[in-house]
């Protein structure tokens, strides 16, 4: 929640003053992969595309800019331009930046040019482990553990390679149909007091995209 508030705050700070009664509504979303239960915003990465759009409102009414020339600049370079162009998809961002700088220019709007700028944060691929370990503990026996990737540039889970390890023992490939699922069997009275669980996820189509998650669990 704090992340979303920060994003909105950054965008608002980047807005120059509008005429009285005017609002410039800007919307964006990346096209990176998220699981179905994810309810947040799809974040862009260096390798993803970014969908953007805007609406201009004056006195609670949408303004028609279909006849106006619109230019979109991304990270200082002209991305697209056209008449009434309110929606674009952009990619190939400046990899040296941790965010994306977007500038929209509407030409000859009410006797002048209207220009707005926005800062959109980028992210990197991540992986989360779906299981609630109370106080980082796990019971002996069989535990079903799922890993979910976020913000990879893939079509589905089959594009990823999941490498599971527990105490440096590899478990990858045990469930071909559900590679993101680990069926971890902890023997009773095996003399171990903890499990170091490690999941490493790699994009088969682009090995530069990867994510690692490690957790240390106490056997109870």
N, C-alpha and C positions, 0 to 999 in steps of 0.2 A: 504494500500500500504506500509506504514512504517513497519507494522508487517511482511509482506512478505520479505521486504528488510533485516530486522533484522534476520529473519530465515536463509536466504541465507548467510548473513555475519557470523552468528554463525557457520554454516556448513563449510564455507571456513576457518575460524580460526582453526578448529579442524583438518585440513589436514596437515600431515607432508609433507616435500618437496618431490616432485616426480622427477624422472629423466627427463632430458631435453626432451621436446617434448611429455611428458606423461600427460594425464588427467584422473582423476578418477571421473566419473559422477555418482552421487548418487540421487536416486529418492524415494519418499515415499508418502503415502497417507493413512489416516485412513479410516475406513468403517462406521463411525457414520452417522446418518441421517442428510441430508440437503435438503431444498426444491428445486424444479426444477430450480428456478430462480437464485439460489446461484452460483456465479462464482468464488469463492475462493477455497482454498484447504481444503479438508476434514481433520479436525484436529483429532488426536487420543485423547482418554480419558483413564482413569484408566480401564474402562470396555470394551473398544473397541479392535478391532484387528488393526494391522498396516501392510500394504503391503510395502515392500521395495525391491529395485533392484539396480543394478549398472552395469555400462559398463566401461571398461578400454580402453582408446584411446592413441595411440602413433603415432605421426606425421600424424594426421588426419585420422587414420585408426583404426577400432575396432580390439582389440587384442582377439584372441581366447584362452580362458582359460578352454575349455571344459575338458581338461585332468588334470586340477589342482585341488587339494583339497582346498575347501573353508570352513571356519568356521565363523559363525555369533554369536556374543555375544551381548546380550541385558541386560542392567543394571548389567553388570559384570558376567552374567551367560551364559553358552553355550546354545544357542537357537536351532540352527540346523547346521549340517555339511554335506558335500557331495561333490562329484566330479563335478566341473563346476556349482556349486550352486550359481546362480546370482540373484535369486528371492526367497523371503520367505514371509510368513505371521506369525507375532508374536503377542502374547497377554500376559496377566498377568504381568503387569509392576510393578515396585516398587512404591507403592502408597505414599511413603514418599517424593518422588521427584516431582518437577514441570516440569520435562523434562524426556526424554528417552535417555539413553546413548547407542549408537550402535557402535560396533567395528567389522570390517570385516578383516579377515586374509586369505591371499592367500599364500599357502605353496609352497615352491620350485619354486618360480617365478624368472626366470633368475638368478639362483644361490643363491637365498635367499628368505626370507619371506617378502611379501608386506602387510603392515598393515595400515588401515585407520580407523579413528574414526569420529563420527558425533553426534551432540546433536540435538534432535528433541523436540520441545516444546509440552507439553500437554495442554489441555484445559478442561473446565467443560461444562456441558449442559447449553444452553442459550435459551432465548426466546426474539423475537423482535416483535414489534407491527407495522403492515403495515398500516400506514396512516400518511399523512403529516399534522401535526397540526401546522399551521402557528402561530408562536409566542406562542405556547402552548395554543391555543384557540380552542373552539368547539362551533358550533351553536346549538341553540335549535331545536328540531325536531329529526328525525331518522338519525342516523349515523351508517354506516357499518364499523366495525373495525375487522381486522384480526390479529391473532397472529401466528407466525411461529417459531417452535422449531428448534434449531441447536444443533448438536453433541450429540443427544440422541442415545442410542443403541436400535433401534426399526426397524421394517419393514415398517410401515406406521403410519399415524396419529391415527388410531384406537387403537394403543397400548398405547396411552397417555390419561390422564385425564386432561381436561382443566377446571379450576375453575376461572370464571370471577366474579369480584366484582366492583361495582361503588358506592362510598360513603357507603361502607360496606354492600351493598345489593347484594346478590348472584344472578347471572344470569346463572350459569352452567346448562347444560342439556336442554336449551331451543331449541337448534338446534342440534338434534341427528346426522343428516347426515353431518353437518359441525361444529363439536365441537370447532374448532379454530376460528369460526366467532361469533362476538357479534353484535347484532342489538340493539343498544343503543337508547332508546327513552327519550329525555330530554323534559319534558313539558315546554310550554311557560309560563312565569310569575309564576314559581313555588317558587319564593323567594330564589332560590339557585344561587350562583355566581360562583361556581366552582364544578368540578367533580374530585374526586380521583379515578382513574382507576387502577385496580390491576388484573393481570393475573398470576395464579400459575399453572404450568404444572408439572405433575408427571408421571413417567413411570410406567404403571400398572404391568409390568413384573419385575421391579426392583425399588422399592420405594426410594432407596437411590439416584436415579437420578431425580433431580427436578430443576426447574428454576422459578424465579419470576421477573416480570417486573412491575414497578409502575410509573405512570405519573400523574401529577396534571394539570388539564386543566381549563382554565377560560371560562365560558359561555359568549358568546357575543350576 
